[in-house]
Amino acid sequence: MEPIYIANHILRIEGEHQEHPSHIADSLWRIADHANLFSPTPDNLAPSQQQQVREFINEFRTTPQGQTALAQVKPSLTGGYRRW
């Protein structure tokens, strides 16, 4: 699992995707797929699965790896460009 990839989608959900529920759902799906939260990952996440991904995100934020990744990605998003 690549923490930078997860962090990138978390920050997209909280930022540029706010007005776009379909984009949020896509990022939640990408996080679930990348983190292997469901096997196999369904084509679309049910509301209960989306909640599980949100719980994963909350846990990810508390890990040193997650905190480091979020700190690395945030400047690239606020600067108007992405490095990942």
PDB file of N, CA, C and O in Angstrom:
ATOM      1  N   MET A   1       0.851  -1.179   0.000  1.00  0.00           N
ATOM      2  CA  MET A   1       0.000   0.000   0.000  1.00  0.00           C
ATOM      3  C   MET A   1       0.893   1.236   0.000  1.00  0.00           C
ATOM      4  O   MET A   1       1.827   1.334   0.795  1.00  0.00           O
ATOM      5  N   GLU A   2       0.608   2.157  -0.874  1.00  0.00           N
ATOM      6  CA  GLU A   2       1.371   3.404  -0.984  1.00  0.00           C
ATOM      7  C   GLU A   2       0.630   4.516  -0.232  1.00  0.00           C
ATOM      8  O   GLU A   2      -0.419   4.972  -0.688  1.00  0.00           O
ATOM      9  N   PRO A   3       1.160   4.955   0.909  1.00  0.00           N
ATOM     10  CA  PRO A   3       0.482   5.978   1.711  1.00  0.00           C
ATOM     11  C   PRO A   3       0.247   7.295   0.966  1.00  0.00           C
ATOM     12  O   PRO A   3      -0.756   7.967   1.205  1.00  0.00           O
ATOM     13  N   ILE A   4       1.156   7.665   0.071  1.00  0.00           N
ATOM     14  CA  ILE A   4       0.995   8.916  -0.684  1.00  0.00           C
ATOM     15  C   ILE A   4      -0.274   8.857  -1.541  1.00  0.00           C
ATOM     16  O   ILE A   4      -1.013   9.837  -1.635  1.00  0.00           O
ATOM     17  N   TYR A   5      -0.515   7.713  -2.157  1.00  0.00           N
ATOM     18  CA  TYR A   5      -1.703   7.538  -2.995  1.00  0.00           C
ATOM     19  C   TYR A   5      -2.971   7.708  -2.157  1.00  0.00           C
ATOM     20  O   TYR A   5      -3.908   8.399  -2.557  1.00  0.00           O
ATOM     21  N   ILE A   6      -2.983   7.067  -0.991  1.00  0.00           N
ATOM     22  CA  ILE A   6      -4.139   7.165  -0.088  1.00  0.00           C
ATOM     23  C   ILE A   6      -4.330   8.619   0.350  1.00  0.00           C
ATOM     24  O   ILE A   6      -5.443   9.143   0.310  1.00  0.00           O
ATOM     25  N   ALA A   7      -3.243   9.265   0.766  1.00  0.00           N
ATOM     26  CA  ALA A   7      -3.311  10.654   1.236  1.00  0.00           C
ATOM     27  C   ALA A   7      -3.824  11.579   0.138  1.00  0.00           C
ATOM     28  O   ALA A   7      -4.617  12.482   0.403  1.00  0.00           O
ATOM     29  N   ASN A   8      -3.378  11.358  -1.074  1.00  0.00           N
ATOM     30  CA  ASN A   8      -3.815  12.179  -2.200  1.00  0.00           C
ATOM     31  C   ASN A   8      -5.335  12.120  -2.348  1.00  0.00           C
ATOM     32  O   ASN A   8      -5.980  13.151  -2.538  1.00  0.00           O
ATOM     33  N   HIS A   9      -5.900  10.934  -2.263  1.00  0.00           N
ATOM     34  CA  HIS A   9      -7.355  10.803  -2.409  1.00  0.00           C
ATOM     35  C   HIS A   9      -8.106  11.341  -1.195  1.00  0.00           C
ATOM     36  O   HIS A   9      -9.202  11.882  -1.340  1.00  0.00           O
ATOM     37  N   ILE A  10      -7.538  11.203  -0.013  1.00  0.00           N
ATOM     38  CA  ILE A  10      -8.178  11.783   1.177  1.00  0.00           C
ATOM     39  C   ILE A  10      -8.296  13.292   1.016  1.00  0.00           C
ATOM     40  O   ILE A  10      -9.352  13.870   1.273  1.00  0.00           O
ATOM     41  N   LEU A  11      -7.217  13.923   0.593  1.00  0.00           N
ATOM     42  CA  LEU A  11      -7.236  15.380   0.452  1.00  0.00           C
ATOM     43  C   LEU A  11      -8.125  15.827  -0.704  1.00  0.00           C
ATOM     44  O   LEU A  11      -8.705  16.911  -0.650  1.00  0.00           O
ATOM     45  N   ARG A  12      -8.241  15.015  -1.738  1.00  0.00           N
ATOM     46  CA  ARG A  12      -9.181  15.331  -2.819  1.00  0.00           C
ATOM     47  C   ARG A  12     -10.620  15.301  -2.294  1.00  0.00           C
ATOM     48  O   ARG A  12     -11.423  16.182  -2.603  1.00  0.00           O
ATOM     49  N   ILE A  13     -10.932  14.275  -1.496  1.00  0.00           N
ATOM     50  CA  ILE A  13     -12.280  14.152  -0.921  1.00  0.00           C
ATOM     51  C   ILE A  13     -12.609  15.390  -0.098  1.00  0.00           C
ATOM     52  O   ILE A  13     -13.723  15.909  -0.164  1.00  0.00           O
ATOM     53  N   GLU A  14     -11.643  15.856   0.673  1.00  0.00           N
ATOM     54  CA  GLU A  14     -11.870  16.998   1.566  1.00  0.00           C
ATOM     55  C   GLU A  14     -11.786  18.340   0.851  1.00  0.00           C
ATOM     56  O   GLU A  14     -12.197  19.360   1.405  1.00  0.00           O
ATOM     57  N   GLY A  15     -11.270  18.355  -0.350  1.00  0.00           N
ATOM     58  CA  GLY A  15     -11.080  19.609  -1.062  1.00  0.00           C
ATOM     59  C   GLY A  15     -11.878  19.687  -2.343  1.00  0.00           C
ATOM     60  O   GLY A  15     -13.075  19.974  -2.333  1.00  0.00           O
ATOM     61  N   GLU A  16     -11.204  19.429  -3.441  1.00  0.00           N
ATOM     62  CA  GLU A  16     -11.780  19.659  -4.763  1.00  0.00           C
ATOM     63  C   GLU A  16     -13.012  18.810  -5.074  1.00  0.00           C
ATOM     64  O   GLU A  16     -13.792  19.178  -5.952  1.00  0.00           O
ATOM     65  N   HIS A  17     -13.208  17.698  -4.387  1.00  0.00           N
ATOM     66  CA  HIS A  17     -14.360  16.834  -4.660  1.00  0.00           C
ATOM     67  C   HIS A  17     -15.607  17.215  -3.867  1.00  0.00           C
ATOM     68  O   HIS A  17     -16.655  16.597  -4.053  1.00  0.00           O
ATOM     69  N   GLN A  18     -15.527  18.202  -2.999  1.00  0.00           N
ATOM     70  CA  GLN A  18     -16.635  18.529  -2.091  1.00  0.00           C
ATOM     71  C   GLN A  18     -17.972  18.724  -2.792  1.00  0.00           C
ATOM     72  O   GLN A  18     -19.003  18.318  -2.255  1.00  0.00           O
ATOM     73  N   GLU A  19     -17.989  19.315  -3.938  1.00  0.00           N
ATOM     74  CA  GLU A  19     -19.248  19.582  -4.650  1.00  0.00           C
ATOM     75  C   GLU A  19     -19.608  18.470  -5.638  1.00  0.00           C
ATOM     76  O   GLU A  19     -20.550  18.612  -6.418  1.00  0.00           O
ATOM     77  N   HIS A  20     -18.864  17.374  -5.604  1.00  0.00           N
ATOM     78  CA  HIS A  20     -19.035  16.319  -6.605  1.00  0.00           C
ATOM     79  C   HIS A  20     -19.130  14.941  -5.944  1.00  0.00           C
ATOM     80  O   HIS A  20     -18.118  14.254  -5.806  1.00  0.00           O
ATOM     81  N   PRO A  21     -20.328  14.533  -5.538  1.00  0.00           N
ATOM     82  CA  PRO A  21     -20.486  13.237  -4.864  1.00  0.00           C
ATOM     83  C   PRO A  21     -19.930  12.054  -5.664  1.00  0.00           C
ATOM     84  O   PRO A  21     -19.413  11.102  -5.080  1.00  0.00           O
ATOM     85  N   SER A  22     -20.034  12.109  -6.980  1.00  0.00           N
ATOM     86  CA  SER A  22     -19.513  10.994  -7.779  1.00  0.00           C
ATOM     87  C   SER A  22     -17.990  10.928  -7.703  1.00  0.00           C
ATOM     88  O   SER A  22     -17.413   9.841  -7.745  1.00  0.00           O
ATOM     89  N   HIS A  23     -17.338  12.082  -7.590  1.00  0.00           N
ATOM     90  CA  HIS A  23     -15.878  12.103  -7.451  1.00  0.00           C
ATOM     91  C   HIS A  23     -15.467  11.576  -6.078  1.00  0.00           C
ATOM     92  O   HIS A  23     -14.465  10.872  -5.951  1.00  0.00           O
ATOM     93  N   ILE A  24     -16.246  11.921  -5.055  1.00  0.00           N
ATOM     94  CA  ILE A  24     -15.974  11.405  -3.709  1.00  0.00           C
ATOM     95  C   ILE A  24     -16.106   9.884  -3.721  1.00  0.00           C
ATOM     96  O   ILE A  24     -15.244   9.179  -3.196  1.00  0.00           O
ATOM     97  N   ALA A  25     -17.178   9.381  -4.315  1.00  0.00           N
ATOM     98  CA  ALA A  25     -17.389   7.933  -4.388  1.00  0.00           C
ATOM     99  C   ALA A  25     -16.240   7.255  -5.128  1.00  0.00           C
ATOM    100  O   ALA A  25     -15.801   6.172  -4.742  1.00  0.00           O
ATOM    101  N   ASP A  26     -15.754   7.894  -6.193  1.00  0.00           N
ATOM    102  CA  ASP A  26     -14.636   7.337  -6.953  1.00  0.00           C
ATOM    103  C   ASP A  26     -13.374   7.276  -6.094  1.00  0.00           C
ATOM    104  O   ASP A  26     -12.671   6.265  -6.101  1.00  0.00           O
ATOM    105  N   SER A  27     -13.081   8.343  -5.359  1.00  0.00           N
ATOM    106  CA  SER A  27     -11.896   8.340  -4.501  1.00  0.00           C
ATOM    107  C   SER A  27     -12.027   7.311  -3.379  1.00  0.00           C
ATOM    108  O   SER A  27     -11.051   6.643  -3.039  1.00  0.00           O
ATOM    109  N   LEU A  28     -13.216   7.178  -2.803  1.00  0.00           N
ATOM    110  CA  LEU A  28     -13.425   6.154  -1.779  1.00  0.00           C
ATOM    111  C   LEU A  28     -13.179   4.766  -2.365  1.00  0.00           C
ATOM    112  O   LEU A  28     -12.552   3.923  -1.724  1.00  0.00           O
ATOM    113  N   TRP A  29     -13.672   4.528  -3.582  1.00  0.00           N
ATOM    114  CA  TRP A  29     -13.456   3.246  -4.245  1.00  0.00           C
ATOM    115  C   TRP A  29     -11.963   3.014  -4.473  1.00  0.00           C
ATOM    116  O   TRP A  29     -11.458   1.918  -4.228  1.00  0.00           O
ATOM    117  N   ARG A  30     -11.258   4.045  -4.941  1.00  0.00           N
ATOM    118  CA  ARG A  30      -9.821   3.903  -5.214  1.00  0.00           C
ATOM    119  C   ARG A  30      -9.036   3.598  -3.937  1.00  0.00           C
ATOM    120  O   ARG A  30      -8.110   2.787  -3.950  1.00  0.00           O
ATOM    121  N   ILE A  31      -9.409   4.249  -2.838  1.00  0.00           N
ATOM    122  CA  ILE A  31      -8.756   3.960  -1.555  1.00  0.00           C
ATOM    123  C   ILE A  31      -9.029   2.509  -1.158  1.00  0.00           C
ATOM    124  O   ILE A  31      -8.108   1.785  -0.779  1.00  0.00           O
ATOM    125  N   ALA A  32     -10.279   2.086  -1.243  1.00  0.00           N
ATOM    126  CA  ALA A  32     -10.643   0.708  -0.880  1.00  0.00           C
ATOM    127  C   ALA A  32      -9.877  -0.302  -1.722  1.00  0.00           C
ATOM    128  O   ALA A  32      -9.364  -1.293  -1.204  1.00  0.00           O
ATOM    129  N   ASP A  33      -9.804  -0.045  -3.015  1.00  0.00           N
ATOM    130  CA  ASP A  33      -9.105  -0.954  -3.918  1.00  0.00           C
ATOM    131  C   ASP A  33      -7.613  -0.990  -3.599  1.00  0.00           C
ATOM    132  O   ASP A  33      -7.020  -2.064  -3.500  1.00  0.00           O
ATOM    133  N   HIS A  34      -7.015   0.173  -3.440  1.00  0.00           N
ATOM    134  CA  HIS A  34      -5.572   0.265  -3.197  1.00  0.00           C
ATOM    135  C   HIS A  34      -5.191  -0.364  -1.856  1.00  0.00           C
ATOM    136  O   HIS A  34      -4.136  -0.987  -1.740  1.00  0.00           O
ATOM    137  N   ALA A  35      -6.035  -0.204  -0.859  1.00  0.00           N
ATOM    138  CA  ALA A  35      -5.749  -0.739   0.477  1.00  0.00           C
ATOM    139  C   ALA A  35      -6.265  -2.174   0.647  1.00  0.00           C
ATOM    140  O   ALA A  35      -6.136  -2.761   1.722  1.00  0.00           O
ATOM    141  N   ASN A  36      -6.847  -2.734  -0.420  1.00  0.00           N
ATOM    142  CA  ASN A  36      -7.389  -4.099  -0.371  1.00  0.00           C
ATOM    143  C   ASN A  36      -8.367  -4.285   0.790  1.00  0.00           C
ATOM    144  O   ASN A  36      -8.292  -5.263   1.534  1.00  0.00           O
ATOM    145  N   LEU A  37      -9.284  -3.328   0.929  1.00  0.00           N
ATOM    146  CA  LEU A  37     -10.248  -3.406   2.025  1.00  0.00           C
ATOM    147  C   LEU A  37     -11.324  -4.460   1.787  1.00  0.00           C
ATOM    148  O   LEU A  37     -11.876  -5.013   2.738  1.00  0.00           O
ATOM    149  N   PHE A  38     -11.618  -4.736   0.531  1.00  0.00           N
ATOM    150  CA  PHE A  38     -12.624  -5.734   0.181  1.00  0.00           C
ATOM    151  C   PHE A  38     -12.023  -6.658  -0.869  1.00  0.00           C
ATOM    152  O   PHE A  38     -11.293  -6.213  -1.755  1.00  0.00           O
ATOM    153  N   SER A  39     -12.331  -7.924  -0.767  1.00  0.00           N
ATOM    154  CA  SER A  39     -11.762  -8.867  -1.719  1.00  0.00           C
ATOM    155  C   SER A  39     -12.877  -9.720  -2.312  1.00  0.00           C
ATOM    156  O   SER A  39     -13.490 -10.514  -1.599  1.00  0.00           O
ATOM    157  N   PRO A  40     -13.141  -9.571  -3.576  1.00  0.00           N
ATOM    158  CA  PRO A  40     -12.601  -8.545  -4.476  1.00  0.00           C
ATOM    159  C   PRO A  40     -13.308  -7.206  -4.260  1.00  0.00           C
ATOM    160  O   PRO A  40     -14.383  -7.141  -3.665  1.00  0.00           O
ATOM    161  N   THR A  41     -12.686  -6.155  -4.752  1.00  0.00           N
ATOM    162  CA  THR A  41     -13.302  -4.832  -4.657  1.00  0.00           C
ATOM    163  C   THR A  41     -14.477  -4.785  -5.637  1.00  0.00           C
ATOM    164  O   THR A  41     -14.296  -5.034  -6.829  1.00  0.00           O
ATOM    165  N   PRO A  42     -15.679  -4.467  -5.145  1.00  0.00           N
ATOM    166  CA  PRO A  42     -16.840  -4.407  -6.046  1.00  0.00           C
ATOM    167  C   PRO A  42     -16.722  -3.221  -7.011  1.00  0.00           C
ATOM    168  O   PRO A  42     -15.929  -2.304  -6.796  1.00  0.00           O
ATOM    169  N   ASP A  43     -17.519  -3.259  -8.067  1.00  0.00           N
ATOM    170  CA  ASP A  43     -17.506  -2.150  -9.027  1.00  0.00           C
ATOM    171  C   ASP A  43     -17.969  -0.848  -8.390  1.00  0.00           C
ATOM    172  O   ASP A  43     -17.463   0.224  -8.724  1.00  0.00           O
ATOM    173  N   ASN A  44     -18.922  -0.935  -7.481  1.00  0.00           N
ATOM    174  CA  ASN A  44     -19.436   0.227  -6.753  1.00  0.00           C
ATOM    175  C   ASN A  44     -19.526  -0.140  -5.279  1.00  0.00           C
ATOM    176  O   ASN A  44     -19.896  -1.261  -4.930  1.00  0.00           O
ATOM    177  N   LEU A  45     -19.188   0.809  -4.422  1.00  0.00           N
ATOM    178  CA  LEU A  45     -19.261   0.557  -2.987  1.00  0.00           C
ATOM    179  C   LEU A  45     -20.663   0.845  -2.464  1.00  0.00           C
ATOM    180  O   LEU A  45     -21.257   1.876  -2.780  1.00  0.00           O
ATOM    181  N   ALA A  46     -21.176  -0.064  -1.672  1.00  0.00           N
ATOM    182  CA  ALA A  46     -22.448   0.149  -0.984  1.00  0.00           C
ATOM    183  C   ALA A  46     -22.225   1.190   0.112  1.00  0.00           C
ATOM    184  O   ALA A  46     -21.087   1.403   0.530  1.00  0.00           O
ATOM    185  N   PRO A  47     -23.289   1.841   0.583  1.00  0.00           N
ATOM    186  CA  PRO A  47     -23.123   2.832   1.651  1.00  0.00           C
ATOM    187  C   PRO A  47     -22.374   2.282   2.869  1.00  0.00           C
ATOM    188  O   PRO A  47     -21.558   2.989   3.459  1.00  0.00           O
ATOM    189  N   SER A  48     -22.641   1.038   3.247  1.00  0.00           N
ATOM    190  CA  SER A  48     -21.932   0.461   4.399  1.00  0.00           C
ATOM    191  C   SER A  48     -20.443   0.288   4.104  1.00  0.00           C
ATOM    192  O   SER A  48     -19.609   0.432   4.997  1.00  0.00           O
ATOM    193  N   GLN A  49     -20.115  -0.018   2.856  1.00  0.00           N
ATOM    194  CA  GLN A  49     -18.706  -0.147   2.477  1.00  0.00           C
ATOM    195  C   GLN A  49     -18.035   1.225   2.446  1.00  0.00           C
ATOM    196  O   GLN A  49     -16.880   1.363   2.849  1.00  0.00           O
ATOM    197  N   GLN A  50     -18.759   2.238   1.968  1.00  0.00           N
ATOM    198  CA  GLN A  50     -18.206   3.593   1.993  1.00  0.00           C
ATOM    199  C   GLN A  50     -17.905   4.005   3.430  1.00  0.00           C
ATOM    200  O   GLN A  50     -16.894   4.656   3.693  1.00  0.00           O
ATOM    201  N   GLN A  51     -18.782   3.627   4.359  1.00  0.00           N
ATOM    202  CA  GLN A  51     -18.548   3.938   5.767  1.00  0.00           C
ATOM    203  C   GLN A  51     -17.294   3.230   6.274  1.00  0.00           C
ATOM    204  O   GLN A  51     -16.527   3.805   7.046  1.00  0.00           O
ATOM    205  N   GLN A  52     -17.084   2.000   5.850  1.00  0.00           N
ATOM    206  CA  GLN A  52     -15.877   1.276   6.243  1.00  0.00           C
ATOM    207  C   GLN A  52     -14.625   1.972   5.712  1.00  0.00           C
ATOM    208  O   GLN A  52     -13.605   2.023   6.398  1.00  0.00           O
ATOM    209  N   VAL A  53     -14.698   2.501   4.503  1.00  0.00           N
ATOM    210  CA  VAL A  53     -13.555   3.228   3.942  1.00  0.00           C
ATOM    211  C   VAL A  53     -13.315   4.498   4.750  1.00  0.00           C
ATOM    212  O   VAL A  53     -12.167   4.845   5.027  1.00  0.00           O
ATOM    213  N   ARG A  54     -14.373   5.190   5.129  1.00  0.00           N
ATOM    214  CA  ARG A  54     -14.221   6.400   5.950  1.00  0.00           C
ATOM    215  C   ARG A  54     -13.589   6.061   7.308  1.00  0.00           C
ATOM    216  O   ARG A  54     -12.788   6.836   7.830  1.00  0.00           O
ATOM    217  N   GLU A  55     -13.944   4.921   7.869  1.00  0.00           N
ATOM    218  CA  GLU A  55     -13.320   4.488   9.123  1.00  0.00           C
ATOM    219  C   GLU A  55     -11.839   4.178   8.906  1.00  0.00           C
ATOM    220  O   GLU A  55     -11.004   4.493   9.753  1.00  0.00           O
ATOM    221  N   PHE A  56     -11.519   3.559   7.769  1.00  0.00           N
ATOM    222  CA  PHE A  56     -10.123   3.305   7.418  1.00  0.00           C
ATOM    223  C   PHE A  56      -9.363   4.629   7.316  1.00  0.00           C
ATOM    224  O   PHE A  56      -8.236   4.739   7.798  1.00  0.00           O
ATOM    225  N   ILE A  57      -9.984   5.636   6.687  1.00  0.00           N
ATOM    226  CA  ILE A  57      -9.359   6.953   6.547  1.00  0.00           C
ATOM    227  C   ILE A  57      -9.067   7.542   7.923  1.00  0.00           C
ATOM    228  O   ILE A  57      -7.978   8.069   8.152  1.00  0.00           O
ATOM    229  N   ASN A  58     -10.024   7.457   8.836  1.00  0.00           N
ATOM    230  CA  ASN A  58      -9.814   7.978  10.194  1.00  0.00           C
ATOM    231  C   ASN A  58      -8.650   7.275  10.879  1.00  0.00           C
ATOM    232  O   ASN A  58      -7.846   7.921  11.552  1.00  0.00           O
ATOM    233  N   GLU A  59      -8.552   5.967  10.716  1.00  0.00           N
ATOM    234  CA  GLU A  59      -7.435   5.219  11.298  1.00  0.00           C
ATOM    235  C   GLU A  59      -6.119   5.591  10.620  1.00  0.00           C
ATOM    236  O   GLU A  59      -5.097   5.750  11.288  1.00  0.00           O
ATOM    237  N   PHE A  60      -6.143   5.729   9.298  1.00  0.00           N
ATOM    238  CA  PHE A  60      -4.955   6.087   8.524  1.00  0.00           C
ATOM    239  C   PHE A  60      -4.368   7.403   9.026  1.00  0.00           C
ATOM    240  O   PHE A  60      -3.150   7.547   9.135  1.00  0.00           O
ATOM    241  N   ARG A  61      -5.239   8.359   9.329  1.00  0.00           N
ATOM    242  CA  ARG A  61      -4.797   9.678   9.807  1.00  0.00           C
ATOM    243  C   ARG A  61      -4.024   9.599  11.124  1.00  0.00           C
ATOM    244  O   ARG A  61      -3.201  10.469  11.408  1.00  0.00           O
ATOM    245  N   THR A  62      -4.278   8.570  11.927  1.00  0.00           N
ATOM    246  CA  THR A  62      -3.636   8.464  13.240  1.00  0.00           C
ATOM    247  C   THR A  62      -2.287   7.756  13.189  1.00  0.00           C
ATOM    248  O   THR A  62      -1.547   7.769  14.173  1.00  0.00           O
ATOM    249  N   THR A  63      -1.962   7.145  12.066  1.00  0.00           N
ATOM    250  CA  THR A  63      -0.695   6.421  11.972  1.00  0.00           C
ATOM    251  C   THR A  63       0.429   7.379  11.587  1.00  0.00           C
ATOM    252  O   THR A  63       0.188   8.358  10.882  1.00  0.00           O
ATOM    253  N   PRO A  64       1.649   7.111  12.040  1.00  0.00           N
ATOM    254  CA  PRO A  64       2.782   7.949  11.628  1.00  0.00           C
ATOM    255  C   PRO A  64       2.940   7.988  10.106  1.00  0.00           C
ATOM    256  O   PRO A  64       3.225   9.039   9.531  1.00  0.00           O
ATOM    257  N   GLN A  65       2.753   6.843   9.465  1.00  0.00           N
ATOM    258  CA  GLN A  65       2.859   6.761   8.008  1.00  0.00           C
ATOM    259  C   GLN A  65       1.805   7.641   7.333  1.00  0.00           C
ATOM    260  O   GLN A  65       2.103   8.346   6.369  1.00  0.00           O
ATOM    261  N   GLY A  66       0.586   7.596   7.839  1.00  0.00           N
ATOM    262  CA  GLY A  66      -0.491   8.407   7.283  1.00  0.00           C
ATOM    263  C   GLY A  66      -0.266   9.888   7.504  1.00  0.00           C
ATOM    264  O   GLY A  66      -0.484  10.690   6.596  1.00  0.00           O
ATOM    265  N   GLN A  67       0.166  10.259   8.689  1.00  0.00           N
ATOM    266  CA  GLN A  67       0.427  11.666   8.992  1.00  0.00           C
ATOM    267  C   GLN A  67       1.542  12.221   8.111  1.00  0.00           C
ATOM    268  O   GLN A  67       1.454  13.351   7.629  1.00  0.00           O
ATOM    269  N   THR A  68       2.586  11.427   7.902  1.00  0.00           N
ATOM    270  CA  THR A  68       3.691  11.859   7.046  1.00  0.00           C
ATOM    271  C   THR A  68       3.216  12.037   5.609  1.00  0.00           C
ATOM    272  O   THR A  68       3.536  13.037   4.966  1.00  0.00           O
ATOM    273  N   ALA A  69       2.454  11.072   5.107  1.00  0.00           N
ATOM    274  CA  ALA A  69       1.961  11.146   3.727  1.00  0.00           C
ATOM    275  C   ALA A  69       1.048  12.351   3.531  1.00  0.00           C
ATOM    276  O   ALA A  69       1.164  13.059   2.530  1.00  0.00           O
ATOM    277  N   LEU A  70       0.146  12.588   4.471  1.00  0.00           N
ATOM    278  CA  LEU A  70      -0.756  13.740   4.362  1.00  0.00           C
ATOM    279  C   LEU A  70       0.034  15.049   4.377  1.00  0.00           C
ATOM    280  O   LEU A  70      -0.291  15.979   3.639  1.00  0.00           O
ATOM    281  N   ALA A  71       1.059  15.122   5.205  1.00  0.00           N
ATOM    282  CA  ALA A  71       1.886  16.333   5.270  1.00  0.00           C
ATOM    283  C   ALA A  71       2.651  16.546   3.971  1.00  0.00           C
ATOM    284  O   ALA A  71       2.889  17.688   3.577  1.00  0.00           O
ATOM    285  N   GLN A  72       3.037  15.472   3.303  1.00  0.00           N
ATOM    286  CA  GLN A  72       3.769  15.592   2.038  1.00  0.00           C
ATOM    287  C   GLN A  72       2.857  15.989   0.886  1.00  0.00           C
ATOM    288  O   GLN A  72       3.254  16.771   0.023  1.00  0.00           O
ATOM    289  N   VAL A  73       1.653  15.463   0.864  1.00  0.00           N
ATOM    290  CA  VAL A  73       0.741  15.711  -0.258  1.00  0.00           C
ATOM    291  C   VAL A  73       0.078  17.077  -0.154  1.00  0.00           C
ATOM    292  O   VAL A  73      -0.138  17.732  -1.174  1.00  0.00           O
ATOM    293  N   LYS A  74      -0.246  17.515   1.041  1.00  0.00           N
ATOM    294  CA  LYS A  74      -1.002  18.757   1.215  1.00  0.00           C
ATOM    295  C   LYS A  74      -0.359  19.960   0.524  1.00  0.00           C
ATOM    296  O   LYS A  74      -1.075  20.703  -0.147  1.00  0.00           O
ATOM    297  N   PRO A  75       0.948  20.194   0.649  1.00  0.00           N
ATOM    298  CA  PRO A  75       1.530  21.359  -0.039  1.00  0.00           C
ATOM    299  C   PRO A  75       1.381  21.298  -1.556  1.00  0.00           C
ATOM    300  O   PRO A  75       1.200  22.333  -2.196  1.00  0.00           O
ATOM    301  N   SER A  76       1.454  20.110  -2.138  1.00  0.00           N
ATOM    302  CA  SER A  76       1.335  20.019  -3.592  1.00  0.00           C
ATOM    303  C   SER A  76      -0.078  20.342  -4.054  1.00  0.00           C
ATOM    304  O   SER A  76      -0.257  20.904  -5.135  1.00  0.00           O
ATOM    305  N   LEU A  77      -1.089  19.998  -3.253  1.00  0.00           N
ATOM    306  CA  LEU A  77      -2.470  20.315  -3.630  1.00  0.00           C
ATOM    307  C   LEU A  77      -2.777  21.791  -3.444  1.00  0.00           C
ATOM    308  O   LEU A  77      -3.461  22.389  -4.275  1.00  0.00           O
ATOM    309  N   THR A  78      -2.282  22.387  -2.366  1.00  0.00           N
ATOM    310  CA  THR A  78      -2.565  23.800  -2.129  1.00  0.00           C
ATOM    311  C   THR A  78      -1.788  24.683  -3.088  1.00  0.00           C
ATOM    312  O   THR A  78      -2.164  25.831  -3.322  1.00  0.00           O
ATOM    313  N   GLY A  79      -0.710  24.156  -3.643  1.00  0.00           N
ATOM    314  CA  GLY A  79       0.069  24.915  -4.615  1.00  0.00           C
ATOM    315  C   GLY A  79      -0.517  24.866  -6.006  1.00  0.00           C
ATOM    316  O   GLY A  79      -0.003  25.513  -6.919  1.00  0.00           O
ATOM    317  N   GLY A  80      -1.587  24.109  -6.184  1.00  0.00           N
ATOM    318  CA  GLY A  80      -2.258  24.079  -7.477  1.00  0.00           C
ATOM    319  C   GLY A  80      -1.718  23.038  -8.441  1.00  0.00           C
ATOM    320  O   GLY A  80      -2.076  23.050  -9.618  1.00  0.00           O
ATOM    321  N   TYR A  81      -0.877  22.152  -7.979  1.00  0.00           N
ATOM    322  CA  TYR A  81      -0.367  21.100  -8.848  1.00  0.00           C
ATOM    323  C   TYR A  81      -0.236  19.817  -8.049  1.00  0.00           C
ATOM    324  O   TYR A  81      -0.238  19.830  -6.818  1.00  0.00           O
ATOM    325  N   ARG A  82      -0.123  18.714  -8.766  1.00  0.00           N
ATOM    326  CA  ARG A  82       0.058  17.415  -8.120  1.00  0.00           C
ATOM    327  C   ARG A  82       1.366  16.811  -8.576  1.00  0.00           C
ATOM    328  O   ARG A  82       1.721  16.873  -9.753  1.00  0.00           O
ATOM    329  N   ARG A  83       2.068  16.234  -7.643  1.00  0.00           N
ATOM    330  CA  ARG A  83       3.291  15.533  -8.002  1.00  0.00           C
ATOM    331  C   ARG A  83       3.044  14.043  -8.117  1.00  0.00           C
ATOM    332  O   ARG A  83       3.920  13.315  -8.584  1.00  0.00           O
ATOM    333  N   TRP A  84       1.851  13.554  -7.696  1.00  0.00           N
ATOM    334  CA  TRP A  84       1.596  12.116  -7.725  1.00  0.00           C
ATOM    335  C   TRP A  84       0.451  11.805  -8.614  1.00  0.00           C
ATOM    336  O   TRP A  84       0.086  10.639  -8.766  1.00  0.00           O
TER     337      TRP A  84
END
